[in-house]
Amino acid sequence: MLTTLATDLLATLAYGVVGLLLMAVGYLLVDVATPGRLHELIWADRNRNAALLLASNLAGVGVIVTTAIVVSHDGLVEGLVSCAAYGLLGLLIMAGAFMLLDLATPGQLGEILVDPEPHPAVWVSAVVHLATGAVIAAAIS
């Protein structure tokens, strides 16, 4: 019983690390898409636009990673690899969706994100992140 518990705890830790690494990559992608430094925009300037986009990105990644864990292979190594692969693919698709939305709409979404006033376009971008995460999760399962 303790051996199973220890194994399960280690597997949980490993999946948690993969999830955190994928969220870190998601953070970096949003930081690249945002003029200025994301941590300054959110924590120093209290910019709601940047915070909403980052939160939706992290939630989208969380949905993908959660689904990848649930449907992962029986073996721990295979499960971790598939979780990481689906997570990276999801991040690439979410970044592509952001770029397509940016091309299809007036203005530059990156510039809108740094606007100190809340902007409705950021809500649209946030929903694109969440919907993309949900679509990828559904495709995994």
N, C-alpha and C positions, 0 to 999 in steps of 0.2 A: 504494500500500500504506500509506504513512504517513498519507495523507488518510483512508483508511478507519479506521485505528487511532485517529486523533485524533477522528473522528466517533463511533466506538464508545466511546471514553473519555469524551467529553462526554455521550453518552447515558447511560452508566453513572453518571456523576456526577449527572445530572438525576434519574434513577430513585432513586438513593441519597438525594438530598435529599427527594424526595417520600416515600420510606419513613421517613426520620427525622422528617419533619414529622408523618406519620400516627402514628408511635410517640409523639411528643410529645403529640399530642391524646389518645392512649390513656392516657398517663401522667396527663394532666389529668383525664380522666374517672374514673380510679381514685382520684385525689386528692380529687375532689368527693364520691365515694361513701364515702370514709374519713373518720371524724371525726379532727380534728387534721391536722397537716401530714405528708404521705406521706414526704417526704425525712427528716424527723426520726424517724418511726416506723421506717424501714428502716435508715438510716445511723447515727443516734444511739442509738435504743433497740434496734436489732437485732431488730425484731419479725418473726418468721418468717411470721406470717399475712399481714401486709401485703406482704412480699417475695414470697411465693408467688402472691398474687393479681396483683400487678404483673407478675411474670415470665410468668404464663400469659396475661395480656392482651397483653403485647408479643409473645409467641410466636404468639398467635392473629392479631394484626395482621401479623406477618411472613409467616405462611402465606397470608393474603389478598393481601398486596402481591406476594409471590413469584408466586403464580398469576396475578395481574393482569398482571404483567410478561411472563410466559411467553406468555400468550394475547393480549398487547396488539396493537393495530393496527400496520400497517406504518409509518405516519408517527410520528415522535417526539412531536410535539405531541399527536396523537390518543391515542397510547399513554400519555403522561403524564397526560392528562386522564382517561382511562378508569381508570388505576391509582389516581389520587386519588379518583375517584368511587366505585369499588368499595371502596377502603379506608375512606372516610367512611361508606358504607353499612354496611360490616362493623362499624365501631365503634358505630354507632347500634344495630344489631341485637344486638351483644354487650352494650351497656348495657341494652337492653330485656330481654334474657335474664337479666341480673343482677337487674333490678327484679322480673321475674316470679318468679325463684327466691326473692328476698327476701319477696315476698308469700305464696308457697306454703309457707314454712318458718317454724317458731317463732323468735321473737327477731328482732333486726335484724342483718343481715349486716355492716353497717358497724360496729356495736359489737363484733361478734365479731372483726373484723379488727384492732382495737386491743388485744385481749386479749393479754397477754404470753405466755400459755400457748398452745401449738399447739392448734388446734381442727379437728376433722374436717370441719366445714361449709366451711372454707376450701378443702379439697381438692375438695369437690363444686363449689364456685364456680369453682375453677381448671379443672376438667374441662369445665364449662359453657363457659368462655371458649375453651378449645382445640377443643372439639367444634363450637361455633358458627363459629369460624374455619375449620375443616375443611369444614363444610357450605357456607359461603359460597364457599370456594375451589372446591369441587366444582360449585357452581352457576355460577361464572364460566366454568369450562372446559367 
